[in-house]
Amino acid sequence: MKAFFQVQDVDAVHALAQELPPLPAEEVPLEQALGRVLARPLTAPADLPGFTRATMDGYAVRARDTFGAGETAPGFLDIVGEVRMGRAPDFSLGPGQCARIGTGGMLPAGADAVVMVEHTRLLDETTVEVAASVAPGGNTLGPTDDAAQGQELLPLGQRLRPQDVGLLAALGQEKIMVSRRPKVGIISTGDEVVPVGSSPTPGQVRDVNTHSLAAVVARAGGEPLPLGLVPDNAGALREATARSLDGCDLTLLSGGSSVGVRDFTSEVFLSFPGAELLVHGVAVSPGKPFLWVRTPSGHLLGLPGQVASCLVAFYLLVEPILERLQGRPALPFARFARVPAVLVRNIPSAPGREEYLRVALRQENGHWLASPLFGKSGLLTTLIQGQGLVRVPKDCEGLDASEEVEVLLFPN
Amino acid sequence: MKAFFQVQDVDAVHALAQELPPLPAEEVPLEQALGRVLARPLTAPADLPGFTRATMDGYAVRARDTFGAGETAPGFLDIVGEVRMGRAPDFSLGPGQCARIGTGGMLPAGADAVVMVEHTRLLDETTVEVAASVAPGGNTLGPTDDAAQGQELLPLGQRLRPQDVGLLAALGQEKIMVSRRPKVGIISTGDEVVPVGSSPTPGQVRDVNTHSLAAVVARAGGEPLPLGLVPDNAGALREATARSLDGCDLTLLSGGSSVGVRDFTSEVFLSFPGAELLVHGVAVSPGKPFLWVRTPSGHLLGLPGQVASCLVAFYLLVEPILERLQGRPALPFARFARVPAVLVRNIPSAPGREEYLRVALRQENGHWLASPLFGKSGLLTTLIQGQGLVRVPKDCEGLDASEEVEVLLFPN
């Protein structure tokens, strides 16, 4: 079938992505959890640390026994024991008593604070002079200071950072339920495109998109599966797409810059059983020719062939789908930091479509200045020389020099 | 030997790191180059794209033949051929002639611009009406627009991003010379620390640092090698350190919160042949107990035991060393984005040491507001609830509410 389909707004594409169900969960060992997405919230199975710990070396005390103590009026306490690391003390403190304790040690019963060793002077083996008062709780962590049993610590959909991995370790989680990584088939087309290992003759260029798409897919948490170069004809494209659908959740097709390929790609995608055209054209630059066909066995996506456009379109239109499949909100530019900057030149723009312009950044007096790289959008080097992107909204005739804009920084 | 050693400034530690020689280079296939660091600059071996390409579908023309053409005064051109994708055209254009061309096609000799198909009307098989003029070079990429032969495109020490991988592909680089990944042995100590799989009894806590350090090491481009938990005694520590030195470029020891361990760690590290004490104490919080011993077979580093302090100290003091070993400048917080924010509360600080405070961020009227998380620095949850760090400079009594500060954002 060949459907008439209207060019859609970027937001509409994100709304479609947001409706997708996340992929099923799988269990991974803690060592492999970094960067994965939690498939269920992390709730504390027990209090953390679970007991009162010293955060300084010194003496565990009853805080009230130190009240009023100071350099000129020190107090005196009896040392009745020493806390051993990793053991619950087998003694408790009565009035006027204290115990030696190291950082991380468990306070004995009766104690509610720690006096730092720097504020004490040992008089003899059983007596210490205390030259500072300490409030109850001073220099300690309470049993639930890091977490109370049952507390939600990390939400469903959290992408695990190093500190989150640390928290999972602290709570004894050796196996983590995370969303499965989306498998992404990558197909490049174009009769002018040759493999990286070839020497292009005049008129030919090397296959850049397979490699750069594999890189961004991996960074987005997906598993890239490069399927190679496919000649510019419907039969070869259908065969490669069928191979990708057999196992991949998502298929990315880039290239097809020649008119013919653009014409038959949607037909090939729609020839699979149950295929449904979701998007054919988006009111955005780059990304206008974006194509999204859903089939029962996977999503088929068409991207611009020019490499710079292809990468920007990926971050804007494909990464939200990958995010959602991993159980996260379908947001674009998920890995870009955002910084405010002042434009140094006008950016003219035609209303009616969103635009993403590459910019170079430099710092002046502690503020960022953004220069639009107008150059030719097919140039790979605009992604190398630039540091980020500036969005020109849809219903806007451009942005003015000296206007403050948000720059989306290319991830490292 | 036991050396007297003065507490050093953070900058002095970075200066020491900057003097280290990078690790030897190794060759990796293009598919494994993402995130690695270039061991030699990338110079274009040939022009890119190497020929003049169309960036639009339309007609290759001699620009001067279109001058003066417009909606009301169209020009007429003879169609003398069609450019096939991936082939050098075997014809050339004379005055008044044009050729069909698709995006990415190579311009025939004589042509110097492309008229977009939208600005033309086909009159018959050999005549096209042109309703717009085009400047020389219009809708084309020149032979050296992406790169000229011999041009340096990526510097030595570049950490390869997806677009860099694309550029390497475009230039036919199948094998890339990158710095070897630093191997990093990770040792945790502390008699109160038990493995993640254990159920801690009162007084015990699980081993968090091994897991969170492995995560940040991997993110910093290193190869983490967890060596497990080591009891708090000099013999066991020496044995584990020797194991790590046998193969690892760097050894990270964390824990040793008890007084005894702190006392013997530097002695154990210095007991290896040729060992040299570089740093013993840094004027910074967290990170004060940082220890750096260099031996002929590797660097031995001691980090604070409290997990939150340990991670911040890693980013500040260890990552610069890992960056340098990979051939990059020894800069801290290499993967943190920096955003300006306004403080919502005073941050008091003692002069004489730098301080890094965790902050929570929220947005208000398009600006970021940073609230310091004063909490207890041992708490892991300050790294979970916070979004970044604010630096309080060394010779400063603190920062004032409503002051603008730079926030270092925790990487995702």
Interface residues (C-beta under 8 A of the other chain):
Chain A: L30 E31 L34 L48 P49 G50 F51 R53 T55 D57 R84 M85 G86 R87 A88 P89 G102 T103 G104 G105 M106 L141 D145 D146 A147 L153 L154 R159 R161 P162 Q163 D164 V165 G166 L167 L168 A169 A170 L171 G172 Q173 E174 G190 D191 E192 V193 V194 V196 G197 S198 S199 P200 T201 P202 G203 Q204 V205 R206 D207 V208 N209 T210 H211 S212 A214 A215 V216 A218 R219 D232 S257 S258 V259 G305 Q306 V307 A308 L311 R335 A337 R338 V339 P340 G366 K376 S377 G378 L379 L380 T381 L383 I384 L409 F410 P411 N412
Chain B: L30 E31 L34 L48 P49 G50 F51 R53 T55 D57 R84 M85 G86 R87 A88 P89 G102 T103 G104 G105 M106 L141 D145 D146 A147 L153 L154 R159 R161 P162 Q163 D164 V165 G166 L167 L168 A169 A170 L171 G172 Q173 E174 G190 D191 E192 V193 V194 V196 G197 S198 S199 P200 T201 P202 G203 Q204 V205 R206 D207 V208 N209 T210 H211 S212 A214 A215 V216 A218 R219 D232 S257 S258 V259 G305 Q306 V307 A308 L311 R335 A337 R338 V339 P340 G366 K376 S377 G378 L379 L380 T381 L383 I384 L409 F410 P411 N412
